Amino acid sequence: MRGLIDRDGPSNAAYAPVVDNFVIKVNWSDLQPVEEPGTGHGAALDTSQIDQALADPEGAGMAVRLRVYGGINAPDWAKRLGGATPIPWHSDGEVIGTIGRFWTTAYGTAYQNLQDRLAALYDDDPRLLDVVIARCTTEFAEPYIRQTGNLPENRPGLEAAGYTSAADDQCHRDEIDAHQVWQRTRSYLAFNPYQRINTTTWKGSVDSAFTEQMIDYCRASLGERCVLGNNSLDPDRPTSYHNMYAYIAAKGGPISFQTATAAKLCGGLDPCPPSAWNPTLDLALTYGAGAVELPGARTGYTSWPLAETPPHHGLTYYDGELEQNQAAQDGPGTARSVN
């Protein structure tokens, strides 16, 4: 992926020449709603959402990232693997759904089957340039987020289901290895300073060292097919995030980020001026990104100028700079045509 990406589908005609990549988002529960009896994995895929998005004339010629959501969006049969019932999951003080035993071998086998089937269908598709790693997830497609602020509420379900810190650590390695089946398509992994759950004390902590180990492991396992990134880029982040961004930058490309929400970047300003969102895209360039996912909503990127607005930049500038970054990292002869 090179340049600017619409995180919700093809951009409109006015922005398409600049924001010429988009994300296809689909839930695992929609892709494999039923289990194949006696196998421990899902039945044949229902890829209608993916295929319809790829056929959308507004996205013709655009490159695509595929984000399949697990966690609360995994199918019920997968959530029951290794236990009778799914685990209630709390976030921001309320139950948002249920999750499965993502750290278990049984769940990992089902996730591997999903990747095997997807790769068999799409690994040679010239438009699909990367897929998202998302086995060990809860609420978001961000495996290093564990909603530790709600650990007292989530502990009973995790403890009863046999969750351990060591098994979770292994899950992070195994979900990366599951993407080795994608031989021509890169895999994007969203990192955060790891929200570790200590299952001896049942306390939460930030384990940035583990995040760095997994950054290293992703590149060791997948090589240049591992796209390093984060899904909440914003200059107003804790020091642990900026240290992580710097660690990612030091590894070199491919690097891709998703910005924080438009509400976060614009701080309630409507219209949202370039002075509010320019610093985030400047940060992406500083940390070596070759691509950035942009936010929608009323004050999102479709309200931002394409052209320069001195002393600030327009989106055309950032698209060009990001594409140059990625082209330099890939070198000659490595780009896949999307036409």
Secondary structure as GFF3:
##gff-version 3
##sequence-region A 1 339
A	DSSP	beta_strand	3	6	.	.	.	ID=ss1
A	DSSP	beta_strand	21	27	.	.	.	ID=ss2
A	DSSP	alpha_helix	28	31	.	.	.	ID=ss3
A	DSSP	beta_strand	35	36	.	.	.	ID=ss4
A	DSSP	beta_strand	41	42	.	.	.	ID=ss5
A	DSSP	alpha_helix	48	55	.	.	.	ID=ss6
A	DSSP	three_ten_helix	57	59	.	.	.	ID=ss7
A	DSSP	beta_strand	63	69	.	.	.	ID=ss8
A	DSSP	three_ten_helix	71	73	.	.	.	ID=ss9
A	DSSP	alpha_helix	76	79	.	.	.	ID=ss10
A	DSSP	beta_strand	87	91	.	.	.	ID=ss11
A	DSSP	beta_strand	94	99	.	.	.	ID=ss12
A	DSSP	alpha_helix	105	122	.	.	.	ID=ss13
A	DSSP	beta_strand	128	132	.	.	.	ID=ss14
A	DSSP	three_ten_helix	148	150	.	.	.	ID=ss15
A	DSSP	alpha_helix	151	160	.	.	.	ID=ss16
A	DSSP	alpha_helix	165	177	.	.	.	ID=ss17
A	DSSP	three_ten_helix	178	181	.	.	.	ID=ss18
A	DSSP	beta_strand	186	190	.	.	.	ID=ss19
A	DSSP	beta_strand	194	198	.	.	.	ID=ss20
A	DSSP	beta_strand	203	207	.	.	.	ID=ss21
A	DSSP	alpha_helix	208	222	.	.	.	ID=ss22
A	DSSP	three_ten_helix	223	225	.	.	.	ID=ss23
A	DSSP	beta_strand	226	233	.	.	.	ID=ss24
A	DSSP	alpha_helix	239	251	.	.	.	ID=ss25
A	DSSP	beta_strand	255	259	.	.	.	ID=ss26
A	DSSP	alpha_helix	262	266	.	.	.	ID=ss27
A	DSSP	alpha_helix	274	286	.	.	.	ID=ss28
A	DSSP	beta_strand	291	294	.	.	.	ID=ss29
A	DSSP	three_ten_helix	301	303	.	.	.	ID=ss30
A	DSSP	alpha_helix	315	330	.	.	.	ID=ss31
###
